[in-house]
Amino acid sequence: MKAVSYTFVLTAIFGFWSVPVPGEMKIHPLSDKPLVMARPHPALIGIEELRAVLLRSGADPVIDGLHWTQLKADVIDELNQSQIKLIAGPVDRIVDAPELRVYVNLLRLANSQYVFRIQTSVARSVCLKEQDHPIFKADLWTLNPVFETVSADEMPARITEVVLGQIKAFVRAYRTANPQSQSLADHKANETNTNETETDRPQTTMHGYIASNSSDIFHKPDCRWAKNISPENLVTYTNREQAIKDGKRPCKWCKP
């Protein structure tokens, strides 16, 4: 009965995203020619920098433990590690810049479960006719959306996994369309590995609890969210009471 209910909800809420187009299905015969893999997508070619945004609609996942600010930081970190140049600043003031958009649509069910839809796209400026300035931005490159029903307990980890998985898929497509970016990324990675020493890395395991200056949440040193704290923002505590007195609250993921 529950499966039927979930199917009905998914159909009612998200059905308009997949409206079938009338027509006759064509089945193409198999060919002896080899398949062409990893073909560059024209919408990604020539992108030198972009703006990354997470667009959420529907229920608030923060209530059940998803750290939205941390998720955005993870997306930025994934792109930075890939040596993709990002643009900072308000989105509405960047007319011509391409945008990497992560759409997160959420519906909270009455039985402590979530239905979510996640889709990543790249939007670029589109000109109408021969006009000099772009009129609007359109999603010219998109990944297939992911629809799932999960419990409230599983929701934070699953949404994080799907979002970061789609960011990795974008990075692969971007590098296929811009092969010179891969060479630059490899060069910078080798340079970083050569110059970095153990003393340069934040030593978090010697402290009881850690947090970031820019966040009101504290973690265990081995928490997945704690690993993203930059050295310049790192704050350490010897016990929970010290962190709470400093205005921090415990992470719902690692439960310090």
Short mmCIF file of the C-alpha atoms (twelve columns), coordinates in Angstrom:
data_MODEL
# 
_entry.id   MODEL 
# 
loop_
_atom_site.group_PDB 
_atom_site.id 
_atom_site.type_symbol 
_atom_site.label_atom_id 
_atom_site.label_alt_id 
_atom_site.label_comp_id 
_atom_site.label_asym_id 
_atom_site.label_seq_id 
_atom_site.Cartn_x 
_atom_site.Cartn_y 
_atom_site.Cartn_z 
_atom_site.pdbx_PDB_model_num 
ATOM 1   C CA . MET A 1   0.000  0.000  0.000   1 
ATOM 2   C CA . LYS A 2   2.851  2.376  0.862   1 
ATOM 3   C CA . ALA A 3   4.541  1.739  -2.471  1 
ATOM 4   C CA . VAL A 4   1.315  2.619  -4.257  1 
ATOM 5   C CA . SER A 5   0.994  5.838  -2.229  1 
ATOM 6   C CA . TYR A 6   4.565  6.894  -3.000  1 
ATOM 7   C CA . THR A 7   4.036  6.227  -6.700  1 
ATOM 8   C CA . PHE A 8   0.895  8.362  -6.645  1 
ATOM 9   C CA . VAL A 9   2.696  11.213 -4.889  1 
ATOM 10  C CA . LEU A 10  5.616  11.139 -7.319  1 
ATOM 11  C CA . THR A 11  3.232  11.112 -10.262 1 
ATOM 12  C CA . ALA A 12  1.088  13.941 -8.904  1 
ATOM 13  C CA . ILE A 13  3.919  16.221 -7.814  1 
ATOM 14  C CA . PHE A 14  6.553  15.662 -10.487 1 
ATOM 15  C CA . GLY A 15  4.623  14.208 -13.369 1 
ATOM 16  C CA . PHE A 16  4.749  17.349 -15.470 1 
ATOM 17  C CA . TRP A 17  8.556  17.011 -15.786 1 
ATOM 18  C CA . SER A 18  8.183  13.891 -17.855 1 
ATOM 19  C CA . VAL A 19  5.106  14.424 -20.019 1 
ATOM 20  C CA . PRO A 20  5.341  12.052 -22.994 1 
ATOM 21  C CA . VAL A 21  5.408  13.499 -26.482 1 
ATOM 22  C CA . PRO A 22  2.959  11.827 -28.870 1 
ATOM 23  C CA . GLY A 23  4.633  10.096 -31.737 1 
ATOM 24  C CA . GLU A 24  5.763  6.831  -33.125 1 
ATOM 25  C CA . MET A 25  8.664  5.034  -31.450 1 
ATOM 26  C CA . LYS A 26  11.513 4.251  -33.814 1 
ATOM 27  C CA . ILE A 27  13.892 1.387  -33.154 1 
ATOM 28  C CA . HIS A 28  17.219 1.827  -34.877 1 
ATOM 29  C CA . PRO A 29  19.085 -1.331 -35.947 1 
ATOM 30  C CA . LEU A 30  22.417 -2.099 -34.367 1 
ATOM 31  C CA . SER A 31  25.450 -0.944 -36.285 1 
ATOM 32  C CA . ASP A 32  28.884 -2.464 -36.682 1 
ATOM 33  C CA . LYS A 33  30.421 0.989  -36.212 1 
ATOM 34  C CA . PRO A 34  32.088 1.596  -32.822 1 
ATOM 35  C CA . LEU A 35  30.197 3.760  -30.363 1 
ATOM 36  C CA . VAL A 36  31.427 7.329  -29.911 1 
ATOM 37  C CA . MET A 37  31.922 7.906  -26.199 1 
ATOM 38  C CA . ALA A 38  32.393 11.133 -24.229 1 
ATOM 39  C CA . ARG A 39  31.478 13.471 -27.083 1 
ATOM 40  C CA . PRO A 40  31.950 17.139 -26.045 1 
ATOM 41  C CA . HIS A 41  28.700 18.955 -25.372 1 
ATOM 42  C CA . PRO A 42  28.587 22.256 -27.325 1 
ATOM 43  C CA . ALA A 43  26.998 24.135 -24.407 1 
ATOM 44  C CA . LEU A 44  30.066 23.471 -22.237 1 
ATOM 45  C CA . ILE A 45  32.754 24.336 -24.779 1 
ATOM 46  C CA . GLY A 46  34.652 27.533 -24.085 1 
ATOM 47  C CA . ILE A 47  33.431 28.086 -20.522 1 
ATOM 48  C CA . GLU A 48  36.344 29.674 -18.645 1 
ATOM 49  C CA . GLU A 49  34.474 30.511 -15.436 1 
ATOM 50  C CA . LEU A 50  30.999 30.070 -14.034 1 
ATOM 51  C CA . ARG A 51  28.705 30.795 -11.127 1 
ATOM 52  C CA . ALA A 52  27.554 27.834 -8.985  1 
ATOM 53  C CA . VAL A 53  24.164 27.998 -7.257  1 
ATOM 54  C CA . LEU A 54  21.940 25.583 -5.322  1 
ATOM 55  C CA . LEU A 55  18.243 26.232 -5.850  1 
ATOM 56  C CA . ARG A 56  15.964 24.653 -3.257  1 
ATOM 57  C CA . SER A 57  12.176 24.506 -3.339  1 
ATOM 58  C CA . GLY A 58  9.606  22.814 -1.147  1 
ATOM 59  C CA . ALA A 59  10.278 21.474 2.346   1 
ATOM 60  C CA . ASP A 60  13.180 22.674 4.491   1 
ATOM 61  C CA . PRO A 61  15.644 19.758 4.893   1 
ATOM 62  C CA . VAL A 62  17.574 21.599 7.628   1 
ATOM 63  C CA . ILE A 63  14.832 20.574 10.062  1 
ATOM 64  C CA . ASP A 64  15.876 16.922 9.712   1 
ATOM 65  C CA . GLY A 65  19.629 17.418 9.747   1 
ATOM 66  C CA . LEU A 66  20.769 18.450 6.272   1 
ATOM 67  C CA . HIS A 67  23.276 21.290 6.685   1 
ATOM 68  C CA . TRP A 68  22.356 23.365 3.643   1 
ATOM 69  C CA . THR A 69  25.244 25.807 4.083   1 
ATOM 70  C CA . GLN A 70  27.677 22.922 4.387   1 
ATOM 71  C CA . LEU A 71  26.237 21.239 1.292   1 
ATOM 72  C CA . LYS A 72  26.835 24.418 -0.708  1 
ATOM 73  C CA . ALA A 73  30.380 24.564 0.667   1 
ATOM 74  C CA . ASP A 74  30.935 20.937 -0.410  1 
ATOM 75  C CA . VAL A 75  29.803 21.753 -3.956  1 
ATOM 76  C CA . ILE A 76  32.184 24.724 -4.114  1 
ATOM 77  C CA . ASP A 77  35.007 22.610 -2.705  1 
ATOM 78  C CA . GLU A 78  34.420 19.864 -5.302  1 
ATOM 79  C CA . LEU A 79  34.594 22.437 -8.104  1 
ATOM 80  C CA . ASN A 80  37.663 24.125 -6.631  1 
ATOM 81  C CA . GLN A 81  39.482 20.792 -6.418  1 
ATOM 82  C CA . SER A 82  38.722 20.318 -10.110 1 
ATOM 83  C CA . GLN A 83  40.387 23.682 -10.839 1 
ATOM 84  C CA . ILE A 84  37.184 25.129 -12.302 1 
ATOM 85  C CA . LYS A 85  37.185 28.905 -11.908 1 
ATOM 86  C CA . LEU A 86  34.154 30.179 -10.012 1 
ATOM 87  C CA . ILE A 87  32.578 33.643 -9.946  1 
ATOM 88  C CA . ALA A 88  31.470 35.199 -6.674  1 
ATOM 89  C CA . GLY A 89  28.734 37.786 -6.298  1 
ATOM 90  C CA . PRO A 90  24.937 38.095 -6.620  1 
ATOM 91  C CA . VAL A 91  23.541 35.987 -9.435  1 
ATOM 92  C CA . ASP A 92  21.183 38.680 -10.753 1 
ATOM 93  C CA . ARG A 93  24.118 41.004 -11.445 1 
ATOM 94  C CA . ILE A 94  25.993 38.493 -13.575 1 
ATOM 95  C CA . VAL A 95  24.112 38.586 -16.839 1 
ATOM 96  C CA . ASP A 96  26.587 37.007 -19.198 1 
ATOM 97  C CA . ALA A 97  28.235 34.440 -16.916 1 
ATOM 98  C CA . PRO A 98  27.319 30.747 -17.290 1 
ATOM 99  C CA . GLU A 99  25.647 29.223 -14.220 1 
ATOM 100 C CA . LEU A 100 25.942 25.738 -12.810 1 
ATOM 101 C CA . ARG A 101 22.539 25.160 -11.237 1 
ATOM 102 C CA . VAL A 102 21.650 22.379 -8.813  1 
ATOM 103 C CA . TYR A 103 17.881 22.123 -8.408  1 
ATOM 104 C CA . VAL A 104 16.743 20.404 -5.195  1 
ATOM 105 C CA . ASN A 105 12.957 19.918 -5.010  1 
ATOM 106 C CA . LEU A 106 11.642 18.442 -1.771  1 
ATOM 107 C CA . LEU A 107 8.330  17.193 -0.444  1 
ATOM 108 C CA . ARG A 108 8.021  16.050 3.176   1 
ATOM 109 C CA . LEU A 109 5.472  13.277 3.665   1 
ATOM 110 C CA . ALA A 110 3.353  12.765 6.756   1 
ATOM 111 C CA . ASN A 111 5.191  9.571  7.769   1 
ATOM 112 C CA . SER A 112 8.590  11.241 8.300   1 
ATOM 113 C CA . GLN A 113 9.754  10.575 4.781   1 
ATOM 114 C CA . TYR A 114 10.872 12.780 1.924   1 
ATOM 115 C CA . VAL A 115 10.339 12.699 -1.805  1 
ATOM 116 C CA . PHE A 116 13.108 14.575 -3.577  1 
ATOM 117 C CA . ARG A 117 14.075 15.491 -7.111  1 
ATOM 118 C CA . ILE A 118 17.621 16.617 -7.898  1 
ATOM 119 C CA . GLN A 119 18.827 17.833 -11.263 1 
ATOM 120 C CA . THR A 120 21.991 19.689 -12.286 1 
ATOM 121 C CA . SER A 121 22.211 21.926 -15.329 1 
ATOM 122 C CA . VAL A 122 24.329 24.632 -16.938 1 
ATOM 123 C CA . ALA A 123 22.508 27.795 -17.975 1 
ATOM 124 C CA . ARG A 124 23.949 30.199 -20.535 1 
ATOM 125 C CA . SER A 125 22.793 33.491 -21.987 1 
ATOM 126 C CA . VAL A 126 20.501 33.206 -24.977 1 
ATOM 127 C CA . CYS A 127 20.025 35.941 -27.580 1 
ATOM 128 C CA . LEU A 128 16.901 36.341 -29.645 1 
ATOM 129 C CA . LYS A 129 17.411 37.153 -33.308 1 
ATOM 130 C CA . GLU A 130 20.225 39.671 -33.871 1 
ATOM 131 C CA . GLN A 131 20.019 41.605 -30.632 1 
ATOM 132 C CA . ASP A 132 23.272 42.700 -29.000 1 
ATOM 133 C CA . HIS A 133 22.447 41.733 -25.415 1 
ATOM 134 C CA . PRO A 134 21.163 38.430 -23.981 1 
ATOM 135 C CA . ILE A 135 17.502 38.356 -23.127 1 
ATOM 136 C CA . PHE A 136 17.444 35.432 -20.723 1 
ATOM 137 C CA . LYS A 137 19.368 32.418 -19.509 1 
ATOM 138 C CA . ALA A 138 18.352 28.907 -20.478 1 
ATOM 139 C CA . ASP A 139 19.443 25.469 -19.271 1 
ATOM 140 C CA . LEU A 140 21.414 24.271 -22.288 1 
ATOM 141 C CA . TRP A 141 23.092 21.272 -20.622 1 
ATOM 142 C CA . THR A 142 21.276 19.045 -18.124 1 
ATOM 143 C CA . LEU A 143 21.726 15.759 -16.313 1 
ATOM 144 C CA . ASN A 144 18.855 13.341 -15.907 1 
ATOM 145 C CA . PRO A 145 16.918 14.133 -12.710 1 
ATOM 146 C CA . VAL A 146 17.065 11.780 -9.734  1 
ATOM 147 C CA . PHE A 147 13.742 10.973 -8.015  1 
ATOM 148 C CA . GLU A 148 13.766 9.108  -4.698  1 
ATOM 149 C CA . THR A 149 11.762 8.529  -1.532  1 
ATOM 150 C CA . VAL A 150 13.853 8.312  1.642   1 
ATOM 151 C CA . SER A 151 13.323 8.415  5.381   1 
ATOM 152 C CA . ALA A 152 14.105 11.579 7.313   1 
ATOM 153 C CA . ASP A 153 17.132 9.835  8.867   1 
ATOM 154 C CA . GLU A 154 18.532 8.843  5.465   1 
ATOM 155 C CA . MET A 155 17.690 12.126 3.739   1 
ATOM 156 C CA . PRO A 156 20.783 14.245 4.635   1 
ATOM 157 C CA . ALA A 157 23.314 11.644 3.522   1 
ATOM 158 C CA . ARG A 158 21.397 10.625 0.401   1 
ATOM 159 C CA . ILE A 159 20.802 14.158 -0.875  1 
ATOM 160 C CA . THR A 160 24.460 15.008 -0.273  1 
ATOM 161 C CA . GLU A 161 25.530 11.875 -2.137  1 
ATOM 162 C CA . VAL A 162 23.293 12.589 -5.145  1 
ATOM 163 C CA . VAL A 163 24.237 16.277 -5.380  1 
ATOM 164 C CA . LEU A 164 27.989 15.622 -5.204  1 
ATOM 165 C CA . GLY A 165 27.607 12.733 -7.643  1 
ATOM 166 C CA . GLN A 166 25.992 15.080 -10.161 1 
ATOM 167 C CA . ILE A 167 28.742 17.661 -9.615  1 
ATOM 168 C CA . LYS A 168 31.328 14.974 -10.425 1 
ATOM 169 C CA . ALA A 169 29.376 14.111 -13.586 1 
ATOM 170 C CA . PHE A 170 29.423 17.782 -14.586 1 
ATOM 171 C CA . VAL A 171 33.185 17.976 -14.012 1 
ATOM 172 C CA . ARG A 172 33.724 14.992 -16.330 1 
ATOM 173 C CA . ALA A 173 31.552 16.548 -19.035 1 
ATOM 174 C CA . TYR A 174 33.260 19.913 -18.597 1 
ATOM 175 C CA . ARG A 175 36.707 18.408 -18.996 1 
ATOM 176 C CA . THR A 176 35.619 16.511 -22.083 1 
ATOM 177 C CA . ALA A 177 34.442 19.776 -23.625 1 
ATOM 178 C CA . ASN A 178 37.496 21.721 -22.394 1 
ATOM 179 C CA . PRO A 179 40.460 19.297 -22.435 1 
ATOM 180 C CA . GLN A 180 42.932 22.095 -21.718 1 
ATOM 181 C CA . SER A 181 41.351 22.461 -18.241 1 
ATOM 182 C CA . GLN A 182 42.369 18.883 -17.372 1 
ATOM 183 C CA . SER A 183 46.011 19.599 -18.195 1 
ATOM 184 C CA . LEU A 184 45.940 22.712 -16.026 1 
ATOM 185 C CA . ALA A 185 44.275 20.824 -13.161 1 
ATOM 186 C CA . ASP A 186 46.890 18.051 -13.296 1 
ATOM 187 C CA . HIS A 187 49.718 20.592 -13.304 1 
ATOM 188 C CA . LYS A 188 48.353 22.457 -10.277 1 
ATOM 189 C CA . ALA A 189 47.667 19.214 -8.408  1 
ATOM 190 C CA . ASN A 190 51.225 18.023 -8.926  1 
ATOM 191 C CA . GLU A 191 52.538 21.408 -7.824  1 
ATOM 192 C CA . THR A 192 50.397 21.319 -4.685  1 
ATOM 193 C CA . ASN A 193 51.496 17.785 -3.787  1 
ATOM 194 C CA . THR A 194 55.125 18.767 -4.196  1 
ATOM 195 C CA . ASN A 195 54.905 21.854 -2.003  1 
ATOM 196 C CA . GLU A 196 52.605 20.518 0.700   1 
ATOM 197 C CA . THR A 197 54.045 18.947 3.864   1 
ATOM 198 C CA . GLU A 198 52.408 17.214 6.769   1 
ATOM 199 C CA . THR A 199 52.864 20.307 8.938   1 
ATOM 200 C CA . ASP A 200 50.824 22.345 6.446   1 
ATOM 201 C CA . ARG A 201 47.712 20.225 6.979   1 
ATOM 202 C CA . PRO A 202 45.375 20.968 9.897   1 
ATOM 203 C CA . GLN A 203 46.016 18.545 12.761  1 
ATOM 204 C CA . THR A 204 42.478 17.897 13.999  1 
ATOM 205 C CA . THR A 205 42.828 14.470 15.566  1 
ATOM 206 C CA . MET A 206 44.570 15.830 18.657  1 
ATOM 207 C CA . HIS A 207 41.518 17.892 19.655  1 
ATOM 208 C CA . GLY A 208 38.286 16.703 21.238  1 
ATOM 209 C CA . TYR A 209 35.968 18.723 19.014  1 
ATOM 210 C CA . ILE A 210 36.362 21.170 16.141  1 
ATOM 211 C CA . ALA A 211 34.331 23.834 14.378  1 
ATOM 212 C CA . SER A 212 34.610 26.605 11.811  1 
ATOM 213 C CA . ASN A 213 34.587 30.333 12.522  1 
ATOM 214 C CA . SER A 214 31.926 30.685 9.841   1 
ATOM 215 C CA . SER A 215 29.570 28.053 11.280  1 
ATOM 216 C CA . ASP A 216 27.655 27.568 14.543  1 
ATOM 217 C CA . ILE A 217 28.083 23.761 14.477  1 
ATOM 218 C CA . PHE A 218 30.850 21.715 16.125  1 
ATOM 219 C CA . HIS A 219 31.973 18.212 15.111  1 
ATOM 220 C CA . LYS A 220 34.035 15.214 16.027  1 
ATOM 221 C CA . PRO A 221 37.447 15.409 14.294  1 
ATOM 222 C CA . ASP A 222 36.627 12.476 12.014  1 
ATOM 223 C CA . CYS A 223 33.239 13.854 10.883  1 
ATOM 224 C CA . ARG A 224 32.831 14.101 7.098   1 
ATOM 225 C CA . TRP A 225 31.779 17.756 7.448   1 
ATOM 226 C CA . ALA A 226 34.772 18.596 9.642   1 
ATOM 227 C CA . LYS A 227 37.190 17.558 6.898   1 
ATOM 228 C CA . ASN A 228 36.029 20.509 4.789   1 
ATOM 229 C CA . ILE A 229 36.999 23.159 7.356   1 
ATOM 230 C CA . SER A 230 39.870 25.257 6.058   1 
ATOM 231 C CA . PRO A 231 42.894 25.740 8.373   1 
ATOM 232 C CA . GLU A 232 42.359 29.487 8.664   1 
ATOM 233 C CA . ASN A 233 38.782 28.970 9.962   1 
ATOM 234 C CA . LEU A 234 39.542 26.034 12.284  1 
ATOM 235 C CA . VAL A 235 38.457 26.355 15.934  1 
ATOM 236 C CA . THR A 236 39.211 23.600 18.462  1 
ATOM 237 C CA . TYR A 237 37.652 22.624 21.792  1 
ATOM 238 C CA . THR A 238 38.740 20.182 24.459  1 
ATOM 239 C CA . ASN A 239 35.176 19.232 25.487  1 
ATOM 240 C CA . ARG A 240 31.526 19.672 24.507  1 
ATOM 241 C CA . GLU A 241 30.797 22.202 27.246  1 
ATOM 242 C CA . GLN A 242 33.487 24.523 25.917  1 
ATOM 243 C CA . ALA A 243 32.006 24.388 22.403  1 
ATOM 244 C CA . ILE A 244 28.437 24.978 23.612  1 
ATOM 245 C CA . LYS A 245 29.578 27.883 25.795  1 
ATOM 246 C CA . ASP A 246 31.142 29.378 22.663  1 
ATOM 247 C CA . GLY A 247 27.728 29.375 20.977  1 
ATOM 248 C CA . LYS A 248 28.162 26.192 18.935  1 
ATOM 249 C CA . ARG A 249 25.629 23.367 18.630  1 
ATOM 250 C CA . PRO A 250 26.393 19.687 17.995  1 
ATOM 251 C CA . CYS A 251 26.452 18.307 14.462  1 
ATOM 252 C CA . LYS A 252 23.454 16.090 13.704  1 
ATOM 253 C CA . TRP A 253 25.639 13.887 11.502  1 
ATOM 254 C CA . CYS A 254 28.444 12.827 13.870  1 
ATOM 255 C CA . LYS A 255 26.532 13.646 17.112  1 
ATOM 256 C CA . PRO A 256 29.498 14.821 19.243  1 
# 
